[in-house]
Amino acid sequence: MNAMSSSGPTLLTQTTTARAKERVVKEQVVLVLQGGGALGAYQAGVYQALMEGGIEPDWVIGTSIGAINGALIAGNEPANRIPRLREFWDGVARRSLLDQLWPTPIFGNSLANLSTVMSGIPGFFAPNPQAIWGPSFPLGIEKASYYTTEPLKETLGRLVDFDCLNRKPVRLSVGAVNVRTSEMRYFDSQAMSLGPAHIMASGALPPAFPAVTIDGESYWDGGIYSNTPIEVVLDDVPRLNSLIFSVNVWQPTGVHPTTLQQVMARHKDIQFASRGKSHVARQAQIHRLRHVVRELTNRLPMELRADPVVQDLAEYGCGTLMHLVRLLSPRLDGEDHTKDIDFTRSGIERRWKAGHDHARKILAEKPWEGAVDTLAGVMIHEAGE
């Protein structure tokens, strides 16, 4: 594939890969990646900065584009991860003529992204010719969509080393929602062998993309159920002290919209930000209760601790410490409700660079090395714009 435009940031055009330094943290490192289409370039920039700073994930959790980025990371040896991420994002980047013909301040990105809507993205998705029969024509669960993701299947097979992934040097969990039961499921390399179908199921956003059937059940994009799966880490058994980088691409806050275009953009942000802060607050509250149970148990006399009932109750206690670093992709000038299909080279380059810059800043600050409230259990560190 062609390299990124020479006018783009150096981090996208350089041919050498920064080698990971000696491990600099003792905790389990977890990378949590939201879904968000083209916005996922920000996640690639974050990962590059983490790697350059000597921080490699032990576990990657992703939905949709986060699952794809996660597979490219977990499914390659360290030296190959940045090249594979670059190859993927270089392959889906495009320069539209509409980018140059229409003024963004008037029309936003809608017209610039029209070519994506009409023709798809090479190596990712293409129009489904059967969709021409209309919305009521019975196509079947794996064909009822406006696009086909067969190009993505080939791309994943080429860029992801599934043998490496399933050797589990890095644990990978990808979220998808069961179409029949509406229940969330995480396909986890620690519990099963993963293949392209599991990654594609996590990104099967309806009605654009078709459901993916695995073991007789059909799955859609996990982002329509939970696009910020922090609970997976805190509910894991056994829990470990963790440094969690939650890389978010949808804006949880915004201003009052005054145009229809702004209404659509704000609606999509609210939908896919998935109440991230409230979910984290709830999980932090639950984890604090685990610490309270542990503290109360430690204050009991030894004879009471020997009681089988007390021992059963004590199992609900936990003393693990979780540092959660929340990184947020910035708003870019001119973006609108079609920002998640902004696969223009300039959009990808700017978001990759923003992720790289934000992660470098938080790595320089190292807030997880400060004083902690051991009773709280979860320390939240905000980073981003």
Rosetta blueprint (number, residue, H / E / L):
1 M L
2 N L
3 A L
4 M L
5 S L
6 S L
7 S L
8 G L
9 P L
10 T H
11 L H
12 L H
13 T H
14 Q L
15 T L
16 T L
17 T L
18 A L
19 R L
20 A L
21 K L
22 E L
23 R L
24 V L
25 V L
26 K L
27 E L
28 Q E
29 V E
30 V E
31 L E
32 V E
33 L E
34 Q L
35 G L
36 G L
37 G H
38 A H
39 L H
40 G H
41 A H
42 Y H
43 Q H
44 A H
45 G H
46 V H
47 Y H
48 Q H
49 A H
50 L H
51 M H
52 E H
53 G L
54 G L
55 I L
56 E L
57 P L
58 D L
59 W E
60 V E
61 I E
62 G E
63 T L
64 S L
65 I H
66 G H
67 A H
68 I H
69 N H
70 G H
71 A H
72 L H
73 I H
74 A H
75 G L
76 N L
77 E L
78 P H
79 A H
80 N H
81 R H
82 I H
83 P H
84 R H
85 L H
86 R H
87 E H
88 F H
89 W H
90 D H
91 G H
92 V H
93 A L
94 R E
95 R L
96 S L
97 L H
98 L H
99 D H
100 Q H
101 L H
102 W L
103 P L
104 T H
105 P H
106 I H
107 F H
108 G L
109 N L
110 S L
111 L L
112 A L
113 N L
114 L H
115 S H
116 T H
117 V H
118 M H
119 S H
120 G L
121 I E
122 P L
123 G L
124 F L
125 F E
126 A E
127 P E
128 N L
129 P H
130 Q H
131 A H
132 I H
133 W H
134 G L
135 P L
136 S L
137 F L
138 P L
139 L L
140 G L
141 I L
142 E L
143 K L
144 A L
145 S L
146 Y L
147 Y E
148 T E
149 T L
150 E H
151 P H
152 L H
153 K H
154 E H
155 T H
156 L H
157 G H
158 R H
159 L H
160 V L
161 D L
162 F H
163 D H
164 C H
165 L H
166 N H
167 R L
168 K L
169 P L
170 V L
171 R E
172 L E
173 S E
174 V E
175 G E
176 A E
177 V E
178 N E
179 V L
180 R L
181 T L
182 S L
183 E L
184 M E
185 R E
186 Y E
187 F E
188 D E
189 S L
190 Q L
191 A L
192 M L
193 S L
194 L L
195 G L
196 P H
197 A H
198 H H
199 I H
200 M H
201 A H
202 S H
203 G L
204 A L
205 L L
206 P L
207 P L
208 A L
209 F L
210 P L
211 A L
212 V E
213 T E
214 I E
215 D L
216 G L
217 E E
218 S E
219 Y E
220 W E
221 D E
222 G H
223 G H
224 I H
225 Y L
226 S L
227 N L
228 T L
229 P L
230 I L
231 E H
232 V H
233 V H
234 L H
235 D L
236 D L
237 V L
238 P L
239 R L
240 L L
241 N L
242 S E
243 L E
244 I E
245 F E
246 S E
247 V E
248 N E
249 V L
250 W L
251 Q L
252 P L
253 T L
254 G L
255 V L
256 H L
257 P L
258 T L
259 T L
260 L H
261 Q H
262 Q H
263 V H
264 M H
265 A H
266 R H
267 H H
268 K H
269 D H
270 I H
271 Q H
272 F H
273 A H
274 S L
275 R L
276 G H
277 K H
278 S H
279 H H
280 V H
281 A H
282 R H
283 Q H
284 A H
285 Q H
286 I H
287 H H
288 R H
289 L H
290 R H
291 H H
292 V H
293 V H
294 R H
295 E H
296 L H
297 T H
298 N H
299 R L
300 L L
301 P L
302 M H
303 E H
304 L H
305 R H
306 A L
307 D L
308 P H
309 V H
310 V H
311 Q H
312 D H
313 L H
314 A H
315 E L
316 Y L
317 G L
318 C L
319 G L
320 T L
321 L L
322 M E
323 H E
324 L E
325 V E
326 R E
327 L E
328 L E
329 S L
330 P L
331 R L
332 L L
333 D L
334 G L
335 E L
336 D L
337 H L
338 T L
339 K H
340 D H
341 I H
342 D L
343 F L
344 T E
345 R H
346 S H
347 G H
348 I H
349 E H
350 R H
351 R H
352 W H
353 K H
354 A H
355 G H
356 H H
357 D H
358 H H
359 A H
360 R H
361 K H
362 I H
363 L H
364 A H
365 E H
366 K L
367 P H
368 W H
369 E H
370 G L
371 A L
372 V L
373 D L
374 T L
375 L L
376 A L
377 G L
378 V E
379 M E
380 I E
381 H E
382 E E
383 A E
384 G L
385 E L
